[in-house]
């Protein structure tokens, strides 16, 4: 009988090890730390799914509650930085203002859109609050971090409508003057799903003749930019990578576009953009990764294009064809109007090719593009640049991003 506790402990240890361990490429630094963090995320997701199943609430509401309950921060100012929460045209924002320039010159400004699959995250969480503080202090810029509404409370295009409304309000001359912002030194930036919203926002602003203030630069951090092909080389290579797997990304998309998760498995094999779905053919032509990706990314991967698919997906989720959801496939005439651009991608990320293809399309449209690629980076790494979730890749991506803004904004 004395052996029972030992056997139980051994069994539990084996179960935990099985849950935590994920085979990772040798090029990833600090693999065990990443495994532990990923296991924590998966545990929170599993618990939220269980709560949803037993009727305690929508799984995304539960996941957001669990992930942010102890993480949201009040707007705490310091001697060098004034932090306030306010509302721009009905949309909540958190503003980071560095101390005034002694010579009286106007400041730069960065409009920042946080990530989280359009369903998670907040401008008030510790990770985004810390990132925006660091950006504001180091770039000496007024940072406007937008607290847009989330899935499942709202769906596409309401998140984009929120960031557009807040940005349009802020870019009014009298508002910029109130915050001592130079109207010729404004950036739009975002990471992951926030990068998607930032890219779509930039395209929308350049086409709105009522907005007279111009955006000087856009900066996109491992952005998600298209829903038409879930079999690009990076989706195939990194389908089970920690933090963001291919299947989880598809479910985020379906939640965002208010579609059923029943379509997820069909979309895994691109049944939603098959050759018999005529509406998607022209869009897929702008997404030809054989011509848009370097050979080092393509490797030996082959395109997945179905002859016969599932047209009912498009019928029930028509937003799949909306370019505002997939800014990567915008017309060339739209891309030509965009400002100087910074795109950051990571090798171990399903979204690597989205950002890389957008960089190539922008270059072909005549836009000045800087593409920073991190061979040891993973999705979301920029948020992990300080204790207790410090990764060297996180600090280097953050510092490289800040350096580029100092030099170009």
C-alpha positions as CSV (number, residue, x, y, z in Angstrom):
1,X,0.0,0.0,0.0
2,X,2.9,2.4,0.7
3,X,3.8,2.3,-3.0
4,X,0.4,3.8,-3.9
5,X,1.5,7.4,-3.3
6,X,4.6,6.9,-5.3
7,X,2.7,5.3,-8.2
8,X,0.2,8.1,-8.1
9,X,2.9,10.8,-8.1
10,X,4.7,9.1,-11.0
11,X,1.5,8.9,-13.0
12,X,0.6,12.5,-12.3
13,X,4.2,13.6,-13.3
14,X,3.9,11.6,-16.5
15,X,0.6,13.1,-17.3
16,X,1.9,16.7,-16.7
17,X,5.0,15.9,-18.8
18,X,2.8,14.6,-21.6
19,X,0.6,17.7,-21.5
20,X,3.5,20.1,-21.4
21,X,5.9,18.6,-23.8
22,X,5.8,19.7,-27.4
23,X,8.5,18.9,-29.9
24,X,10.1,22.2,-31.0
25,X,12.6,23.2,-33.7
26,X,16.2,23.5,-32.5
27,X,16.3,27.1,-33.7
28,X,13.9,28.2,-31.0
29,X,15.7,29.6,-27.9
30,X,14.4,28.7,-24.4
31,X,12.2,25.8,-25.6
32,X,11.1,24.6,-22.2
33,X,10.1,28.0,-21.1
34,X,7.9,28.3,-24.2
35,X,6.5,24.8,-23.6
36,X,5.4,25.8,-20.1
37,X,3.9,29.0,-21.2
38,X,2.0,27.3,-24.0
39,X,0.8,24.6,-21.6
40,X,-0.6,27.4,-19.4
41,X,-2.4,28.9,-22.3
42,X,-3.8,25.6,-23.4
43,X,-5.0,24.8,-19.8
44,X,-6.9,28.1,-19.7
45,X,-8.4,27.4,-23.1
46,X,-9.5,23.9,-22.0
47,X,-11.0,25.2,-18.8
48,X,-12.9,27.9,-20.7
49,X,-14.2,25.3,-23.2
50,X,-15.4,23.1,-20.2
51,X,-17.1,26.1,-18.7
52,X,-18.9,26.7,-22.0
53,X,-19.9,23.1,-22.3
54,X,-21.5,23.0,-18.8
55,X,-23.3,26.3,-19.5
56,X,-21.3,28.7,-17.3
57,X,-20.8,31.2,-20.2
58,X,-19.4,31.7,-23.6
59,X,-15.9,30.2,-23.7
60,X,-14.4,33.5,-24.9
61,X,-16.0,35.4,-22.1
62,X,-14.6,32.9,-19.6
63,X,-11.1,32.9,-21.2
64,X,-11.0,36.7,-21.2
65,X,-12.0,36.7,-17.6
66,X,-9.5,34.1,-16.5
67,X,-6.6,35.7,-18.5
68,X,-7.2,39.3,-17.5
69,X,-8.9,39.3,-14.1
70,X,-5.5,39.7,-12.2
71,X,-3.8,41.4,-15.2
72,X,-5.6,44.7,-15.9
73,X,-3.9,47.8,-14.6
74,X,-5.2,51.2,-13.7
75,X,-3.8,54.1,-15.7
76,X,-0.8,54.9,-13.5
77,X,1.3,58.0,-14.4
78,X,4.9,58.5,-13.6
79,X,7.2,61.6,-13.6
80,X,8.1,61.0,-17.2
81,X,4.8,59.7,-18.5
82,X,1.2,60.7,-18.2
83,X,-1.3,57.8,-18.6
84,X,-5.0,58.4,-18.9
85,X,-8.1,56.5,-20.0
86,X,-10.6,58.4,-22.0
87,X,-13.1,58.0,-24.9
88,X,-12.8,59.0,-28.5
89,X,-16.1,59.1,-30.4
90,X,-17.6,56.4,-28.2
91,X,-14.5,54.2,-28.2
92,X,-12.4,53.7,-25.1
93,X,-8.6,54.4,-25.4
94,X,-5.6,54.5,-23.1
95,X,-3.3,57.4,-23.9
96,X,0.4,57.5,-23.0
97,X,1.9,61.0,-23.1
98,X,5.7,61.6,-22.5
99,X,6.7,64.8,-20.7
100,X,6.6,67.8,-23.0
101,X,9.6,68.7,-25.1
102,X,11.7,71.4,-23.6
103,X,12.1,73.2,-26.9
104,X,8.3,73.3,-27.5
105,X,8.4,71.1,-30.6
106,X,5.4,68.8,-31.4
107,X,5.6,65.1,-30.6
108,X,5.3,62.0,-32.8
109,X,2.3,59.8,-32.3
110,X,1.5,56.1,-32.6
111,X,-2.0,54.7,-32.8
112,X,-1.7,51.2,-31.4
113,X,-4.1,48.3,-31.9
114,X,-3.6,45.3,-29.6
115,X,-3.8,41.6,-30.7
116,X,-5.7,38.7,-29.3
117,X,-7.7,37.1,-32.2
118,X,-10.3,40.0,-32.1
119,X,-11.6,38.3,-29.0
120,X,-8.9,38.6,-26.2
121,X,-6.6,41.1,-24.8
122,X,-7.0,44.7,-23.8
123,X,-5.1,48.0,-23.8
124,X,-5.3,47.8,-20.0
125,X,-3.6,44.4,-19.6
126,X,-0.1,44.4,-18.1
127,X,1.5,43.2,-21.3
128,X,0.1,45.9,-23.6
129,X,0.3,48.6,-20.9
130,X,4.0,47.8,-20.5
131,X,4.7,47.7,-24.2
132,X,3.0,51.0,-24.9
133,X,4.8,52.6,-22.0
134,X,8.1,51.5,-23.4
135,X,7.3,52.7,-26.9
136,X,6.0,56.0,-25.7
137,X,9.1,56.7,-23.5
138,X,11.7,55.5,-26.0
139,X,10.2,57.0,-29.1
140,X,9.0,60.1,-27.3
141,X,5.6,59.6,-28.9
142,X,2.0,60.0,-27.7
143,X,0.7,56.5,-27.9
144,X,-3.1,56.0,-28.3
145,X,-3.9,52.3,-27.5
146,X,-7.4,51.5,-28.7
147,X,-9.8,49.4,-26.5
148,X,-12.0,48.1,-29.3
149,X,-15.0,45.8,-28.6
150,X,-14.4,42.1,-28.7
151,X,-15.9,38.9,-29.9
152,X,-18.4,37.5,-28.9
153,X,-20.0,40.8,-28.0
154,X,-19.5,42.1,-31.5
155,X,-18.2,40.6,-34.8
156,X,-16.7,41.9,-38.0
157,X,-16.7,44.7,-39.0
158,X,-17.4,46.3,-35.7
159,X,-13.8,45.9,-34.4
160,X,-12.6,47.8,-37.5
161,X,-15.4,50.4,-37.1
162,X,-14.2,51.0,-33.5
163,X,-10.5,51.6,-34.5
164,X,-11.5,53.7,-37.4
165,X,-13.8,55.9,-35.3
166,X,-11.2,56.4,-32.6
167,X,-8.5,57.1,-35.2
168,X,-10.6,59.5,-37.2
169,X,-11.4,61.4,-34.0
170,X,-7.8,61.6,-32.9
171,X,-6.6,62.8,-36.3
172,X,-8.7,65.9,-36.2
173,X,-6.4,69.0,-36.2
174,X,-7.9,70.4,-32.9
175,X,-7.5,67.0,-31.1
176,X,-3.9,66.6,-32.3
177,X,-3.2,70.2,-31.1
178,X,-4.6,69.3,-27.7
179,X,-2.1,66.5,-27.3
180,X,0.8,68.5,-28.9
181,X,1.1,66.0,-31.8
182,X,2.8,66.8,-35.1
183,X,0.1,66.0,-37.8
184,X,2.9,65.0,-40.1
185,X,4.4,62.3,-37.8
186,X,1.6,59.8,-37.1
187,X,1.9,56.1,-37.2
188,X,-0.6,53.3,-37.2
189,X,0.5,50.0,-35.7
190,X,-0.7,46.7,-34.3
191,X,0.2,43.1,-33.6
192,X,-1.4,39.9,-34.7
193,X,-5.2,40.5,-35.1
194,X,-4.4,44.1,-34.2
195,X,-2.0,44.1,-37.2
196,X,-5.0,43.0,-39.3
197,X,-7.1,45.9,-38.0
198,X,-4.2,48.3,-38.4
199,X,-3.6,47.2,-42.1
200,X,-7.3,47.5,-42.9
201,X,-7.5,50.8,-41.0
202,X,-4.6,52.3,-43.0
203,X,-6.2,51.2,-46.3
204,X,-9.5,52.7,-45.2
205,X,-8.0,56.0,-44.1
206,X,-6.1,56.5,-47.4
207,X,-9.4,56.2,-49.3
208,X,-11.4,58.5,-47.0
209,X,-11.3,62.0,-48.6
210,X,-12.8,63.5,-45.5
211,X,-9.6,62.8,-43.5
212,X,-7.1,65.5,-44.3
213,X,-4.3,64.4,-41.9
214,X,-2.0,61.8,-43.5
215,X,-0.5,58.7,-41.9
216,X,3.3,58.9,-42.2
217,X,4.0,55.2,-41.5
218,X,2.3,51.9,-40.7
219,X,4.0,49.1,-38.7
220,X,2.6,45.6,-38.5
221,X,3.8,43.0,-36.0
222,X,3.3,39.4,-37.1
223,X,0.0,40.4,-38.7
224,X,-2.8,38.1,-39.7
225,X,-3.8,39.3,-43.2
226,X,-5.8,36.7,-45.1
227,X,-8.4,34.0,-44.6
228,X,-8.2,32.4,-48.1
229,X,-5.3,30.0,-47.7
230,X,-4.6,27.9,-44.6
231,X,-1.9,25.9,-46.4
232,X,0.8,28.5,-47.1
233,X,4.2,27.1,-46.2
234,X,4.2,28.7,-42.8
235,X,0.8,27.3,-42.0
236,X,2.0,23.8,-43.0
237,X,5.4,24.2,-41.2
238,X,4.0,25.6,-38.0
239,X,0.6,24.1,-37.8
240,X,1.1,22.8,-34.2
241,X,3.5,25.5,-33.0
242,X,3.0,26.9,-29.4
243,X,1.0,30.0,-28.7
244,X,-0.9,29.9,-32.0
245,X,-1.7,26.7,-33.9
246,X,-3.4,26.6,-37.3
247,X,-6.6,25.2,-36.0
248,X,-6.8,27.8,-33.2
249,X,-6.3,30.6,-35.9
250,X,-9.1,29.2,-38.0
251,X,-11.4,29.2,-35.0
252,X,-10.5,32.8,-34.2
253,X,-11.4,33.7,-37.8
254,X,-14.7,32.0,-37.6
255,X,-15.6,33.7,-34.3
256,X,-14.6,37.0,-35.8
257,X,-16.7,36.6,-38.9
258,X,-19.6,35.0,-36.9
259,X,-19.3,31.7,-38.6
260,X,-19.8,28.2,-37.3
261,X,-16.9,26.1,-35.9
262,X,-18.4,23.3,-37.9
263,X,-16.6,24.8,-41.0
264,X,-13.1,24.6,-39.4
265,X,-12.1,21.2,-40.7
266,X,-13.2,22.0,-44.2
267,X,-11.2,25.2,-44.1
268,X,-8.1,23.3,-42.9
269,X,-7.8,21.9,-46.4
270,X,-9.0,25.1,-48.2
271,X,-12.4,23.8,-49.2
272,X,-13.7,27.4,-48.7
273,X,-11.6,28.6,-51.6
274,X,-11.8,25.7,-54.1
275,X,-11.9,26.2,-57.9
276,X,-15.7,25.7,-58.0
277,X,-16.2,28.7,-55.7
278,X,-15.9,31.3,-58.4
279,X,-16.0,34.3,-56.1
280,X,-12.6,33.4,-54.6
281,X,-10.7,32.7,-57.8
282,X,-9.6,36.4,-58.4
283,X,-8.7,36.9,-54.7
284,X,-6.5,33.7,-54.7
285,X,-4.6,35.1,-57.7
286,X,-3.4,37.9,-55.5
287,X,-2.3,35.3,-53.0
288,X,0.0,33.3,-55.2
289,X,2.7,32.4,-52.7
290,X,4.7,30.7,-55.3
291,X,5.6,34.1,-56.7
292,X,5.4,36.1,-53.4
293,X,7.6,34.1,-51.1
294,X,11.3,33.5,-51.2
295,X,12.6,30.0,-51.9
296,X,13.9,29.7,-48.3
297,X,10.3,30.0,-47.1
298,X,8.6,27.8,-49.8
299,X,11.0,24.9,-49.2
300,X,9.3,21.7,-50.6
301,X,5.8,22.7,-49.7
302,X,3.1,22.4,-52.3
303,X,-0.1,24.6,-52.8
304,X,-3.3,23.1,-51.6
305,X,-6.1,24.0,-54.1
306,X,-9.2,21.9,-54.2
307,X,-11.2,21.3,-57.4
308,X,-14.4,20.7,-55.5
309,X,-15.0,22.3,-52.1
310,X,-17.7,23.5,-49.7
311,X,-19.4,26.5,-51.3
312,X,-21.9,26.7,-48.4
313,X,-19.1,28.2,-46.3
314,X,-19.1,31.3,-48.5
315,X,-22.8,31.4,-48.5
316,X,-23.1,31.3,-44.7
317,X,-20.0,33.4,-44.0
318,X,-20.0,36.0,-46.8
319,X,-17.5,38.2,-45.0
320,X,-14.8,35.7,-46.1
321,X,-14.8,37.6,-49.4
322,X,-14.5,41.1,-47.7
323,X,-11.2,42.7,-48.4
324,X,-11.4,44.6,-45.1
325,X,-11.0,41.2,-43.4
326,X,-8.1,40.2,-45.7
327,X,-6.1,43.4,-46.5
328,X,-3.4,41.3,-48.1
329,X,-5.6,40.8,-51.2
330,X,-6.5,44.4,-51.7
331,X,-6.3,45.9,-55.2
332,X,-2.9,47.2,-56.3
333,X,-4.4,50.7,-56.7
334,X,-5.3,50.6,-52.9
335,X,-1.8,49.5,-51.9
336,X,-0.1,52.2,-53.9
337,X,-1.6,54.8,-51.7
338,X,-0.2,53.4,-48.5
339,X,2.6,55.0,-46.4
340,X,6.1,53.7,-45.7
341,X,5.7,50.4,-44.0
342,X,7.4,48.2,-41.3
343,X,6.5,44.5,-41.1
344,X,7.9,42.1,-38.5
345,X,7.6,38.3,-39.0
346,X,8.8,35.3,-37.0
347,X,10.0,32.0,-38.4
348,X,8.0,29.8,-36.0
349,X,4.7,31.4,-36.7
350,X,1.7,30.3,-38.8
351,X,1.4,34.0,-39.9
352,X,4.9,34.4,-41.1
353,X,3.9,34.2,-44.8
354,X,1.0,36.6,-44.4
355,X,3.4,39.4,-43.4
356,X,6.0,38.4,-46.0
357,X,3.5,38.3,-48.9
358,X,2.1,41.7,-47.9
359,X,5.7,43.1,-47.8
360,X,6.2,41.8,-51.3
361,X,2.9,43.1,-52.7
362,X,3.6,46.5,-51.1
363,X,7.0,46.6,-52.7
364,X,5.5,45.7,-56.1
365,X,3.1,48.6,-55.6
366,X,6.0,51.0,-55.1
367,X,5.7,51.4,-51.3
368,X,8.9,51.7,-49.2
369,X,9.0,48.6,-47.0
370,X,11.2,47.3,-44.2
371,X,10.7,43.6,-43.5
372,X,12.4,42.4,-40.3
373,X,12.4,38.6,-40.0
374,X,13.4,36.8,-36.8
375,X,14.7,33.2,-37.3
376,X,14.2,32.3,-33.6
377,X,11.0,34.3,-33.1
378,X,7.5,32.8,-32.4
379,X,4.0,34.3,-32.5
380,X,3.4,36.9,-29.8
381,X,7.1,37.0,-28.7
382,X,7.2,40.8,-28.5
383,X,4.9,40.8,-25.5
384,X,7.4,38.5,-23.6
385,X,10.3,40.9,-23.1
386,X,10.3,41.3,-19.3
387,X,10.1,39.2,-16.2
388,X,8.5,36.7,-15.5
389,X,7.9,35.9,-19.2
390,X,11.2,37.1,-20.6
391,X,12.5,35.7,-23.9
392,X,15.5,37.1,-25.7
393,X,13.6,37.1,-29.0
394,X,10.9,39.2,-27.3
395,X,13.4,41.9,-26.2
396,X,15.1,41.9,-29.6
397,X,11.9,42.2,-31.6
398,X,10.6,45.0,-29.3
399,X,13.9,46.9,-29.4
400,X,14.2,46.6,-33.2
401,X,10.6,47.8,-33.6
402,X,11.3,50.8,-31.4
403,X,14.6,51.6,-33.2
404,X,12.9,51.7,-36.6
405,X,10.2,54.1,-35.3
406,X,12.9,56.4,-33.8
407,X,14.6,56.5,-37.2
408,X,11.5,56.8,-39.4
409,X,8.7,58.5,-37.6
